[in-house]
């Protein structure tokens, strides 16, 4: 287990993604966090989170996901929550896949690859990506920032990879940060519980290897997203519409000697 991971009882995959060295010298400021959703945060978790000076929360979940698992951040004064209602009440694609696919290992990996081609261009994701970058560009240097989705691995992983790449973190370190989900989460505990949930709610049995391919991350997934986006700087400017001023402020706010 890495010292980047904060072991919260009710929040999966909560960890730092700042403080990485920059290829040009210096490093990323250590006030950036990523995680899964927060609806099951315990009282001890809440106390730990209260000490992180969180001021911005980028919630990449769809409206239906947010309604099913409400975020505890909404009750905290001084915290700005960034989210999108673009998807309306449409069912998240992964739920339809779990219900309708034959759930073989090849089909699961194929679905994940298709998902990573789609995620950077989803209107809701783009809206929160942009809002998150703009919030960071105008934040104070001590303001804590959290980006999360449901599991903190796919949508969140792409956001973090974009930010770290733009700031100038070595590509291998960016990839290691993404892959850290596989060790930050206790899949020996989570995988059987998730399989039981699928069996109880959908009447479907899924093998352990297949469940782990769905719940975890693989390097090829991130590569697929990066290839679809092309040049990261171009994606930020042309697809998200970030201005040169915002980009410059990001570098100013998030880099330290």
N, C-alpha and C positions, 0 to 999 in steps of 0.2 A: 504494500500500500504506500502511496506517495504522500509526502507532507503537503501536497497541494489539496488534498481531500479533507474536507471538514466532515467528520462522521456524525451526521445528524440522524436521529432515530426515525423520523417520519418523512424525511425528504431525501430522495435518491439523487446520487450523482452531484452533490453540491461541492464545488471546488473553485479555487483560484484559477484564473487563466491570464493573470497579469504577471509581471516580474520576469518575463522572458528576455534574454539578451537580444539586442538588435545587431544586425550585421554591420551597421554603420558605427556601432559603439553605443554605450548606454544601455538602457533597458526599458521595458514597458512598465508603467506605474502599477503598483500592486494594490489596486482597488477594484478589480474586475472579477466578477464571479459568474458561474454558470451552473445550472442545475435542472432537475426535473421539477414538476409542479409542487405546490406548497400546501395543498388542502389538508394533508395529514400531519402537518408540523405539530410536534408535541410542545408542551409548556417549556421544557428544557431547550428545545430547538428555537422557540421564539426568543428565549433569553439570549441564546448565542447569536441569533440573527440581529437582535437589537444592538449588539455591540459593534456592528460592522458599518454603521453610518450609511446605510443604503438610502439613496435619494431617488434613484431611477430603477424601475423594473420593466424590462421589455418582455412582455408575455406573448409568445408566438402562437399560442393555441387559438383554435377557432372558437366562435361563440358557444357552440354546443359543448365543447370540451370545458370551457370556463364555467358554464352553468352546472355541469355535472360535478366538477371539482373546483369549487370557489377558492380563489386565492386569499390568503390571510392578509396580504398587503393592502387590500382595500380599506382596512380599518386603521391604517397607520397614517397619521398626519405627517406632512412633509415628504411623503413618498409619491412620486409621479409614476403612474402605471401607463405604459404604452402598449396598446393592443389594436386589433382591427376587427371590424364586423363584416369584411368583404364576403366571407363565405356564408353569411346568414346562418340558417339552421341546417344547412346541408350536413349529411353524415360524413365524418372524416373518412377518407379513402381506405385507410388501413382496416377500419371496421368492416367495410364491405368485402375487402379481400379476405379477411379471416373467416367471414361467413360463407363465401362463395368459392374460394380456391380449394384445390385438392391438398394444399399445404405440404407439398413435397419440398425438399431442400432446394431443388433447382427453381421451382416456382417462387419460393420465398426470396431467394437471391435475385431472381429476375424482377420481382415486384420492387425490391429495394433499389435496384439499379434504375428502374423506370421512375421511382419516387424521387431519387436524387437528380434525375434530369429535369423533373417538374418543379421541385421545391424552390429553386432560385427565381422562378418566373411566376410563381403563384402571387396573385395580387395582394392577398393579405400578408404573406411573408415579406414581400417587397415594401409594403407600407410600414411594417414594424422594423424591418432592417433599416430603412431610411430614418424613421423616427429615433431609433436607437443611436445611430451614428450622429444625428443632429443633437441629441441630448448630450452625448459624450463631448461633442465639440463645444458646447456652451456650459459644461459642468465645471464646478470648482475642483481643484486638484485633490481635495480630500473627500469628495463625494463618492460613495460606494455605488456600484452599478451591478445589477443582476440581469442576465438574459436567460430565459428558460422556455421550454415547451412542455410537453407531457412527460417525456422521459429524459429530456436534456441531452439528446444525442444526435438527432438528425437536423431539424431546423436550427436548433441551438448550435450544433456543430458547424454548420455552414456559416452562421453569423460570426462565430469566433474565428474560423479560418479566414474569413474575409478581413476582419479587423486586424488580426495578427499579421497577415500577409501585407496589407497596406502599410502597416507601421514599419515593416522591414524585419520581421522575425524570420529566421532561417526556415525554409520549407520543411525540413525534417522535424524541427521542433513543432511546427504547426501541425504536422501529421501525428506526432506523438501526443500532442494535446488532444486531438480528436480521438485517437485510439485509447486514451486513458479511461474512457467509459468502461472498457472491458475489464479493468481492474478496480475501478472506483465503485462499481456496483457488485454486490454479492449475488451472482447469478445462481449459485448453488441453492440459495434461499428463494430468490425471485422466480426462477424458471419453473419449478414445480407448482408454485402458487398461481402463476399466470396460466399454466396449462390447465389447472383445475378450474380457473375462472372461465376459460374457453369451453371446457367440457360442461360446466354447470349452466352457462348462459346460452351456448350455441349447440350443445350436444355433440361436440367434435373433439376427437383425440388428436393431439399433436405430439410428435416425438421430441425428446430433450434436445437433440442436435438441431432440429428445425426451430424449436422455440428460441434457442440461443442465437441462431442466425437472424431471427426477427428482432429480438430484444437488444442484441449487441450491435457492434459496428465493425466494418471491414474497410481496409484501405481502399479497395476498389470502389466502394460507395462514394467516398469523398472525391476520388479521382474523377468519377463520372460527373459529379456536380461541377468541379473546377473546369473540366473539359467543356461542359455545356456553357459555362459562363465566359470562357475564354480569358482574356487578360483581366485581372482583378480590378486594376485601376480603371479600365474602360467600363467594366460592369458597374462600378460604383458611380461613375460620372454619367454614363449613357443610359443604363437600365434603371438605376435608382434615382438618378437626377440630382446627385449631390454636387453642390457648387464647389469651386476651387477654394472659396473662403472656408467652407465647412471642412474640407479636406485638410487645409493648412491648420485650422484650429484643432483638429483631431491630433495631428502630430505635435502641436504645441502643448496640448493638455495631457497627453498620454505618454509622452516620452520624458525620461529623466536621465541625467548624465550617469 
